[in-house]
Amino acid sequence: MDETPETRYAKSGDFHIAYQVVGNGPFDLVFIPGFISSVEYCWEDPRIAHFYRRLASFARLILFDKRGTGMSDPVPVEQLPSLEQRMDDVRAVMDAAGSKRAALVGVSEGGPLSLLFGATHPDRVSAMVIIGTFARVAWAPDYPFGVQADLWHGLLKRMAEGWGKGVLLSAFAPSLKNDAGARHSWARLQRRASSPGAAVAVMRMAYEIDTRSILSAVRLPTLILHRREDLLVSVEHARYLAREIPGAKYVELPGTDHFFWTGDADAYLDEVEEFLTGERHAAETDRVLATILFADIVGSTERAAELGDARWHALLDSYYSVARRQLVRFRGREIDTAGDGLFAAFDGPARAIRCAAAIGSGARLLGLDIRVGAHTGECEVMGDKIGGIAVHIGARVAAQAGPGEVMVSSTVKDLVAGSGMAFQDRGSHALKGVPGEWHLYCFMPTQA
Protein backbone atom coordinates (compact mmCIF):
# COMPACT_ATOMS: atom_id res chain seq x y z
CA MET A 1 0.00 0.00 0.00
CA ASP A 2 2.54 2.59 -1.14
CA GLU A 3 0.17 4.97 -2.95
CA THR A 4 -2.49 7.24 -1.53
CA PRO A 5 -5.88 5.46 -1.62
CA GLU A 6 -8.62 6.96 -3.74
CA THR A 7 -10.56 9.74 -2.04
CA ARG A 8 -14.31 9.56 -2.56
CA TYR A 9 -17.20 11.72 -1.35
CA ALA A 10 -20.35 10.88 0.57
CA LYS A 11 -23.27 13.32 0.62
CA SER A 12 -24.49 14.22 4.11
CA GLY A 13 -27.27 16.75 3.77
CA ASP A 14 -25.77 19.62 1.80
CA PHE A 15 -22.18 18.66 2.61
CA HIS A 16 -19.66 16.41 0.89
CA ILE A 17 -17.65 14.24 3.27
CA ALA A 18 -14.31 12.93 2.00
CA TYR A 19 -13.61 9.28 2.74
CA GLN A 20 -11.31 6.43 1.75
CA VAL A 21 -11.61 2.64 1.93
CA VAL A 22 -8.42 0.69 2.53
CA GLY A 23 -7.89 -3.06 2.87
CA ASN A 24 -10.26 -5.98 2.45
CA GLY A 25 -10.40 -7.59 5.87
CA PRO A 26 -13.31 -9.71 7.13
CA PHE A 27 -15.06 -6.83 8.93
CA ASP A 28 -15.44 -3.08 8.54
CA LEU A 29 -13.67 -0.60 10.80
CA VAL A 30 -14.51 3.11 10.79
CA PHE A 31 -11.78 5.39 12.11
CA ILE A 32 -13.13 8.56 13.73
CA PRO A 33 -10.35 11.18 13.86
CA GLY A 34 -9.60 13.86 16.41
CA PHE A 35 -10.18 17.57 15.96
CA ILE A 36 -8.38 17.77 12.59
CA SER A 37 -7.43 15.30 9.87
CA SER A 38 -6.62 15.09 6.19
CA VAL A 39 -7.18 11.69 4.62
CA GLU A 40 -4.74 12.42 1.81
CA TYR A 41 -1.93 14.12 3.72
CA CYS A 42 -1.89 11.47 6.45
CA TRP A 43 -0.43 8.97 3.98
CA GLU A 44 2.55 11.29 3.54
CA ASP A 45 3.43 11.02 7.23
CA PRO A 46 5.05 7.61 7.73
CA ARG A 47 3.93 7.35 11.37
CA ILE A 48 0.26 7.95 10.60
CA ALA A 49 0.45 5.79 7.47
CA HIS A 50 1.90 2.94 9.53
CA PHE A 51 -1.00 3.18 11.99
CA TYR A 52 -3.58 3.04 9.19
CA ARG A 53 -1.81 0.19 7.40
CA ARG A 54 -1.84 -1.89 10.56
CA LEU A 55 -5.59 -1.34 10.95
CA ALA A 56 -6.13 -2.18 7.27
CA SER A 57 -4.10 -5.38 7.68
CA PHE A 58 -6.93 -7.03 9.62
CA ALA A 59 -10.03 -5.02 8.65
CA ARG A 60 -11.64 -3.12 5.81
CA LEU A 61 -10.69 0.34 7.02
CA ILE A 62 -12.92 3.36 6.35
CA LEU A 63 -11.29 6.77 6.89
CA PHE A 64 -12.98 10.15 6.61
CA ASP A 65 -12.52 13.84 7.30
CA LYS A 66 -15.17 15.50 9.41
CA ARG A 67 -17.02 18.29 7.67
CA GLY A 68 -15.00 21.48 7.93
CA THR A 69 -11.65 19.69 7.96
CA GLY A 70 -9.27 18.11 5.48
CA MET A 71 -10.78 17.21 2.12
CA SER A 72 -14.41 17.57 3.23
CA ASP A 73 -16.51 20.65 2.55
CA PRO A 74 -15.54 23.70 4.62
CA VAL A 75 -17.93 25.02 7.24
CA PRO A 76 -18.20 28.63 8.50
CA VAL A 77 -16.65 28.79 11.96
CA GLU A 78 -19.88 30.17 13.38
CA GLN A 79 -21.80 27.14 12.03
CA LEU A 80 -19.72 24.21 13.27
CA PRO A 81 -21.63 20.93 13.17
CA SER A 82 -23.06 19.47 16.35
CA LEU A 83 -22.36 15.92 17.46
CA GLU A 84 -25.74 14.96 16.02
CA GLN A 85 -24.79 16.33 12.60
CA ARG A 86 -21.44 14.59 12.77
CA MET A 87 -23.27 11.34 13.49
CA ASP A 88 -25.14 11.94 10.25
CA ASP A 89 -21.78 12.26 8.51
CA VAL A 90 -20.55 8.93 9.93
CA ARG A 91 -23.74 7.22 8.80
CA ALA A 92 -23.49 8.80 5.35
CA VAL A 93 -19.89 7.60 4.95
CA MET A 94 -20.81 4.08 6.05
CA ASP A 95 -23.70 4.00 3.59
CA ALA A 96 -21.55 5.30 0.74
CA ALA A 97 -18.87 2.72 1.54
CA GLY A 98 -21.46 -0.08 1.62
CA SER A 99 -20.91 -0.77 5.31
CA LYS A 100 -23.97 -2.02 7.15
CA ARG A 101 -22.13 -2.60 10.45
CA ALA A 102 -18.63 -1.71 11.60
CA ALA A 103 -16.32 -1.49 14.54
CA LEU A 104 -15.39 2.05 15.54
CA VAL A 105 -12.00 3.39 16.55
CA GLY A 106 -12.30 6.94 17.89
CA VAL A 107 -9.33 9.02 18.99
CA SER A 108 -9.18 12.15 21.15
CA GLU A 109 -12.00 14.54 20.18
CA GLY A 110 -13.41 11.72 18.04
CA GLY A 111 -14.11 9.69 21.19
CA PRO A 112 -17.31 11.47 22.27
CA LEU A 113 -18.68 11.14 18.74
CA SER A 114 -17.89 7.42 18.80
CA LEU A 115 -19.64 7.01 22.16
CA LEU A 116 -22.75 8.86 21.02
CA PHE A 117 -22.92 7.04 17.68
CA GLY A 118 -22.46 3.64 19.33
CA ALA A 119 -25.14 4.28 21.93
CA THR A 120 -27.58 5.70 19.36
CA HIS A 121 -26.99 3.20 16.55
CA PRO A 122 -26.00 -0.10 18.19
CA ASP A 123 -27.35 -1.91 15.13
CA ARG A 124 -24.61 -0.28 13.02
CA VAL A 125 -21.72 -0.84 15.46
CA SER A 126 -20.18 -4.20 16.39
CA ALA A 127 -17.57 -2.96 18.87
CA MET A 128 -15.83 0.22 19.87
CA VAL A 129 -12.28 1.29 20.73
CA ILE A 130 -11.60 4.76 22.11
CA ILE A 131 -8.06 6.08 22.45
CA GLY A 132 -6.80 9.07 24.44
CA THR A 133 -10.28 10.49 24.85
CA PHE A 134 -12.77 11.88 27.37
CA ALA A 135 -16.43 12.24 28.24
CA ARG A 136 -15.86 15.96 28.69
CA VAL A 137 -12.80 18.23 28.79
CA ALA A 138 -13.90 21.03 31.07
CA TRP A 139 -13.40 21.21 34.80
CA ALA A 140 -16.52 21.04 36.98
CA PRO A 141 -16.99 20.58 40.74
CA ASP A 142 -18.02 16.97 40.08
CA TYR A 143 -15.31 16.55 37.42
CA PRO A 144 -12.18 17.82 39.17
CA PHE A 145 -9.62 16.42 36.70
CA GLY A 146 -11.07 18.48 33.85
CA VAL A 147 -9.13 21.43 32.42
CA GLN A 148 -9.68 24.86 33.93
CA ALA A 149 -11.15 27.40 31.50
CA ASP A 150 -8.21 29.81 31.69
CA LEU A 151 -5.75 27.06 30.78
CA TRP A 152 -7.86 25.93 27.83
CA HIS A 153 -8.28 29.48 26.53
CA GLY A 154 -4.52 29.98 26.83
CA LEU A 155 -3.99 26.90 24.72
CA LEU A 156 -6.41 28.22 22.09
CA LYS A 157 -4.59 31.56 22.02
CA ARG A 158 -1.28 29.83 21.34
CA MET A 159 -2.96 27.71 18.68
CA ALA A 160 -4.37 30.74 16.88
CA GLU A 161 -1.03 32.56 16.93
CA GLY A 162 1.13 29.67 15.76
CA TRP A 163 -1.16 27.56 13.58
CA GLY A 164 0.58 26.11 10.55
CA LYS A 165 4.00 26.26 12.21
CA GLY A 166 3.80 23.08 14.27
CA VAL A 167 2.46 24.88 17.34
CA LEU A 168 1.82 22.85 20.52
CA LEU A 169 3.87 19.84 19.43
CA SER A 170 5.29 19.76 22.96
CA ALA A 171 1.74 19.35 24.32
CA PHE A 172 0.49 16.80 21.78
CA ALA A 173 3.72 14.79 21.46
CA PRO A 174 6.29 15.66 24.17
CA SER A 175 8.57 12.84 23.03
CA LEU A 176 9.11 14.71 19.74
CA LYS A 177 9.29 18.30 20.97
CA ASN A 178 12.89 18.67 19.78
CA ASP A 179 12.42 16.72 16.54
CA ALA A 180 12.55 19.18 13.63
CA GLY A 181 11.15 16.60 11.21
CA ALA A 182 8.15 15.87 13.43
CA ARG A 183 7.46 19.59 13.84
CA HIS A 184 7.63 20.01 10.06
CA SER A 185 5.13 17.17 9.53
CA TRP A 186 2.76 18.46 12.22
CA ALA A 187 2.92 21.95 10.69
CA ARG A 188 2.04 20.57 7.25
CA LEU A 189 -0.87 18.57 8.68
CA GLN A 190 -2.16 21.72 10.37
CA ARG A 191 -2.09 23.66 7.12
CA ARG A 192 -3.62 20.85 5.08
CA ALA A 193 -6.34 19.96 7.58
CA SER A 194 -7.79 23.24 8.78
CA SER A 195 -7.61 27.01 8.86
CA PRO A 196 -6.52 28.58 12.17
CA GLY A 197 -10.01 29.91 12.86
CA ALA A 198 -11.67 26.56 12.21
CA ALA A 199 -9.16 24.67 14.36
CA VAL A 200 -9.66 27.03 17.29
CA ALA A 201 -13.45 26.90 16.87
CA VAL A 202 -13.43 23.10 16.95
CA MET A 203 -11.31 23.06 20.09
CA ARG A 204 -13.58 25.67 21.68
CA MET A 205 -16.57 23.45 20.90
CA ALA A 206 -14.74 20.42 22.29
CA TYR A 207 -14.51 22.22 25.61
CA GLU A 208 -18.32 22.39 25.71
CA ILE A 209 -18.91 18.68 24.96
CA ASP A 210 -20.29 16.59 27.82
CA THR A 211 -21.29 12.99 27.12
CA ARG A 212 -21.32 11.77 30.73
CA SER A 213 -25.09 11.30 30.75
CA ILE A 214 -25.05 8.77 27.90
CA LEU A 215 -22.21 6.52 29.07
CA SER A 216 -24.50 4.07 30.85
CA ALA A 217 -26.37 3.59 27.54
CA VAL A 218 -23.24 2.28 25.78
CA ARG A 219 -23.96 -1.45 25.58
CA LEU A 220 -21.32 -2.48 23.08
CA PRO A 221 -18.03 -4.31 23.59
CA THR A 222 -15.79 -1.34 24.38
CA LEU A 223 -12.04 -1.01 24.78
CA ILE A 224 -10.59 2.11 26.39
CA LEU A 225 -6.89 2.85 25.77
CA HIS A 226 -4.92 5.69 27.33
CA ARG A 227 -1.32 6.59 28.02
CA ARG A 228 -0.59 6.97 31.68
CA GLU A 229 1.38 10.22 31.40
CA ASP A 230 -0.64 11.88 28.60
CA LEU A 231 0.11 15.58 29.17
CA LEU A 232 -2.84 16.93 27.19
CA VAL A 233 -5.69 14.69 28.34
CA SER A 234 -5.18 13.33 31.85
CA VAL A 235 -5.45 9.59 32.34
CA GLU A 236 -8.20 10.30 34.89
CA HIS A 237 -10.54 10.97 31.97
CA ALA A 238 -10.05 7.40 30.75
CA ARG A 239 -10.43 5.94 34.24
CA TYR A 240 -13.73 7.78 34.54
CA LEU A 241 -14.93 6.30 31.25
CA ALA A 242 -13.92 2.84 32.39
CA ARG A 243 -15.99 3.21 35.55
CA GLU A 244 -19.07 4.53 33.77
CA ILE A 245 -19.31 2.39 30.60
CA PRO A 246 -20.82 -1.00 31.49
CA GLY A 247 -18.43 -3.90 30.92
CA ALA A 248 -15.73 -1.79 29.30
CA LYS A 249 -12.21 -3.17 29.08
CA TYR A 250 -9.59 -0.67 30.18
CA VAL A 251 -5.88 -0.74 29.34
CA GLU A 252 -3.36 1.87 30.49
CA LEU A 253 -0.11 2.09 28.58
CA PRO A 254 3.10 3.97 29.34
CA GLY A 255 3.85 7.17 27.46
CA THR A 256 3.38 10.94 27.45
CA ASP A 257 2.20 11.56 23.88
CA HIS A 258 -1.42 12.38 23.12
CA PHE A 259 -1.08 11.75 19.38
CA PHE A 260 -2.10 8.17 18.62
CA TRP A 261 0.56 7.79 15.93
CA THR A 262 3.62 8.80 17.98
CA GLY A 263 5.33 7.11 20.90
CA ASP A 264 4.77 3.37 20.99
CA ALA A 265 1.88 3.35 18.52
CA ASP A 266 2.21 -0.40 17.99
CA ALA A 267 1.28 -0.97 21.64
CA TYR A 268 -2.07 0.67 20.87
CA LEU A 269 -2.41 -1.32 17.66
CA ASP A 270 -1.65 -4.64 19.35
CA GLU A 271 -4.45 -4.02 21.85
CA VAL A 272 -6.89 -2.92 19.13
CA GLU A 273 -6.17 -5.95 16.96
CA GLU A 274 -6.48 -8.42 19.82
CA PHE A 275 -9.73 -6.86 21.03
CA LEU A 276 -11.37 -6.84 17.58
CA THR A 277 -10.00 -10.12 16.18
CA GLY A 278 -9.12 -12.20 19.25
CA GLU A 279 -5.51 -12.45 18.08
CA ARG A 280 -2.51 -10.28 18.85
CA HIS A 281 -0.40 -9.15 15.93
CA ALA A 282 2.77 -11.15 15.41
CA ALA A 283 5.61 -8.83 14.46
CA GLU A 284 6.53 -9.48 10.86
CA THR A 285 9.94 -8.82 9.46
CA ASP A 286 10.24 -8.46 5.72
CA ARG A 287 13.39 -7.91 3.73
CA VAL A 288 13.98 -5.64 0.77
CA LEU A 289 16.92 -4.36 -1.24
CA ALA A 290 17.37 -0.62 -0.64
CA THR A 291 19.97 2.09 -0.98
CA ILE A 292 20.65 3.64 2.39
CA LEU A 293 21.69 7.28 2.62
CA PHE A 294 23.05 9.06 5.68
CA ALA A 295 23.77 12.79 5.68
CA ASP A 296 24.91 15.10 8.43
CA ILE A 297 26.10 18.68 8.71
CA VAL A 298 29.84 19.24 9.05
CA GLY A 299 30.83 21.31 12.09
CA SER A 300 27.28 21.55 13.38
CA THR A 301 28.27 21.90 17.04
CA GLU A 302 30.56 24.85 16.35
CA ARG A 303 27.98 26.48 14.05
CA ALA A 304 25.22 26.10 16.63
CA ALA A 305 27.42 27.72 19.28
CA GLU A 306 28.23 30.55 16.89
CA LEU A 307 24.60 31.28 15.94
CA GLY A 308 22.80 30.55 19.18
CA ASP A 309 19.85 28.20 19.64
CA ALA A 310 17.13 30.23 17.90
CA ARG A 311 19.10 31.06 14.73
CA TRP A 312 20.59 27.56 14.57
CA HIS A 313 17.19 25.87 14.76
CA ALA A 314 15.84 28.22 12.08
CA LEU A 315 18.79 27.32 9.84
CA LEU A 316 18.30 23.63 10.60
CA ASP A 317 14.62 23.88 9.64
CA SER A 318 15.61 25.49 6.34
CA TYR A 319 18.12 22.72 5.67
CA TYR A 320 15.55 20.00 6.35
CA SER A 321 13.08 21.75 4.05
CA VAL A 322 15.69 21.65 1.27
CA ALA A 323 16.46 17.99 1.98
CA ARG A 324 12.82 16.94 2.02
CA ARG A 325 12.09 18.66 -1.29
CA GLN A 326 14.91 16.69 -2.87
CA LEU A 327 13.73 13.44 -1.27
CA VAL A 328 10.35 13.94 -2.93
CA ARG A 329 12.03 14.81 -6.23
CA PHE A 330 14.21 11.67 -6.24
CA ARG A 331 11.63 9.28 -4.69
CA GLY A 332 13.52 8.91 -1.44
CA ARG A 333 11.83 8.03 1.83
CA GLU A 334 12.80 9.76 5.04
CA ILE A 335 13.32 7.14 7.73
CA ASP A 336 14.57 9.22 10.63
CA THR A 337 16.23 12.43 11.72
CA ALA A 338 18.33 13.06 14.80
CA GLY A 339 19.80 16.48 15.46
CA ASP A 340 21.43 17.43 12.17
CA GLY A 341 21.46 13.88 10.78
CA LEU A 342 19.20 12.57 8.04
CA PHE A 343 18.56 8.87 7.33
CA ALA A 344 16.72 8.01 4.10
CA ALA A 345 16.14 5.03 1.80
CA PHE A 346 15.81 4.77 -1.99
CA ASP A 347 14.71 2.10 -4.43
CA GLY A 348 17.62 2.92 -6.74
CA PRO A 349 21.27 3.86 -6.05
CA ALA A 350 21.56 6.44 -8.87
CA ARG A 351 18.61 8.39 -7.47
CA ALA A 352 20.18 8.28 -4.02
CA ILE A 353 23.45 9.75 -5.32
CA ARG A 354 21.73 12.47 -7.33
CA CYS A 355 19.56 13.31 -4.35
CA ALA A 356 22.65 13.55 -2.12
CA ALA A 357 24.31 15.91 -4.60
CA ALA A 358 21.18 18.08 -4.80
CA ILE A 359 20.87 18.26 -1.02
CA GLY A 360 24.54 19.21 -0.82
CA SER A 361 24.05 22.04 -3.35
CA GLY A 362 21.06 23.34 -1.44
CA ALA A 363 22.94 23.15 1.84
CA ARG A 364 25.82 25.20 0.41
CA LEU A 365 23.38 27.97 -0.51
CA LEU A 366 22.51 28.08 3.18
CA GLY A 367 26.18 28.29 4.11
CA LEU A 368 26.36 24.66 5.24
CA ASP A 369 28.53 21.71 4.27
CA ILE A 370 27.25 18.15 4.56
CA ARG A 371 28.90 14.75 4.37
CA VAL A 372 26.94 11.88 2.86
CA GLY A 373 27.37 8.12 2.74
CA ALA A 374 25.43 5.59 0.66
CA HIS A 375 25.30 1.79 0.56
CA THR A 376 22.98 -0.68 -1.13
CA GLY A 377 22.04 -3.88 0.65
CA GLU A 378 19.28 -6.08 1.98
CA CYS A 379 17.37 -4.41 4.81
CA GLU A 380 14.87 -5.61 7.35
CA VAL A 381 11.54 -3.79 7.03
CA MET A 382 9.45 -3.44 10.17
CA GLY A 383 6.52 -1.09 9.71
CA ASP A 384 7.87 2.26 8.56
CA LYS A 385 11.38 1.54 9.84
CA ILE A 386 14.26 -0.37 8.29
CA GLY A 387 17.29 -1.93 9.91
CA GLY A 388 19.98 -4.54 9.51
CA ILE A 389 23.66 -4.63 8.65
CA ALA A 390 23.16 -2.57 5.47
CA VAL A 391 22.00 0.36 7.59
CA HIS A 392 25.09 0.12 9.81
CA ILE A 393 27.33 0.01 6.76
CA GLY A 394 25.66 3.11 5.31
CA ALA A 395 26.27 5.02 8.54
CA ARG A 396 29.93 3.94 8.64
CA VAL A 397 30.46 4.91 5.00
CA ALA A 398 29.10 8.39 5.79
CA ALA A 399 31.59 8.70 8.63
CA GLN A 400 34.42 8.35 6.09
CA ALA A 401 33.21 11.26 3.96
CA GLY A 402 34.79 14.70 4.17
CA PRO A 403 33.02 18.08 3.97
CA GLY A 404 30.95 18.32 0.79
CA GLU A 405 31.63 14.69 -0.18
CA VAL A 406 29.28 11.88 -1.17
CA MET A 407 31.02 8.61 -0.26
CA VAL A 408 29.66 5.30 -1.56
CA SER A 409 30.44 1.64 -1.14
CA SER A 410 31.73 -0.46 -4.02
CA THR A 411 28.26 -2.04 -4.21
CA VAL A 412 26.73 1.32 -5.07
CA LYS A 413 29.44 2.14 -7.60
CA ASP A 414 29.00 -1.19 -9.36
CA LEU A 415 25.22 -0.85 -9.52
CA VAL A 416 25.33 2.55 -11.25
CA ALA A 417 27.69 1.40 -13.99
CA GLY A 418 26.61 2.92 -17.29
CA SER A 419 24.92 5.90 -15.65
CA GLY A 420 27.70 8.30 -16.58
CA MET A 421 28.59 8.94 -12.96
CA ALA A 422 32.26 9.32 -12.10
CA PHE A 423 33.96 8.29 -8.88
CA GLN A 424 37.33 8.72 -7.24
CA ASP A 425 38.83 5.60 -5.68
CA ARG A 426 39.37 6.11 -1.94
CA GLY A 427 40.82 2.68 -1.22
CA SER A 428 39.95 0.04 1.35
CA HIS A 429 38.70 0.90 4.82
CA ALA A 430 37.89 -0.93 8.02
CA LEU A 431 34.40 0.21 9.04
CA LYS A 432 33.79 0.29 12.76
CA GLY A 433 31.70 -2.65 13.88
CA VAL A 434 31.47 -4.10 10.34
CA PRO A 435 33.48 -7.19 9.43
CA GLY A 436 36.07 -7.11 6.63
CA GLU A 437 37.58 -4.38 4.48
CA TRP A 438 35.33 -2.13 2.42
CA HIS A 439 36.35 -0.39 -0.79
CA LEU A 440 34.98 3.16 -0.91
CA TYR A 441 34.56 5.70 -3.69
CA CYS A 442 33.83 9.42 -3.71
CA PHE A 443 31.24 10.68 -6.19
CA MET A 444 32.66 13.35 -8.52
CA PRO A 445 29.67 15.44 -9.70
CA THR A 446 31.70 17.78 -11.90
CA GLN A 447 32.74 14.82 -14.04
CA ALA A 448 29.35 13.13 -14.20
Buried (B, 14 or more C-beta within 10 A) or exposed (E): EEEBBEBBBBEBEEBBBBBBBBBEBEBBBBBBBBBBBBBBBBBBBBBBBBBBBBBBBBBBBBBBBBBBBBBBBEBEBEEBBEBEBBBBBBBBBBBBBEBEBBBBBBBBBBBBBBBBBBBBBBEBBBBBBBBBBBBBBBBEEEBEEBBEEEEBEEBBEEBBEBBBBBBBBBBBBBBBBEBBBBBBBBBBBBBBBBBBEBBBBBBBBBBEBBBBEBBEBBEBBBBBBBBEBBBBBBBBBBBBBBEBBEEBBBBBBEBBBBBBBBBBBBBBBBBBBBBBBEEEBEEEEEEEEBBBBBBBBBEBEEBBEEBEEEEBBEBBBBBBBBBBEBBEEBEBBBBBBEBBBBBBBBEBBBBBBBBBBBBBEBBEEBEBBBBBBBBBBEBBBBBBBBEBBBBBBBBBBBBBBEEBBBBBBBBBBEBBEEEEBEBEEBEEBEBEEBEEEBBBBBBEBEEE
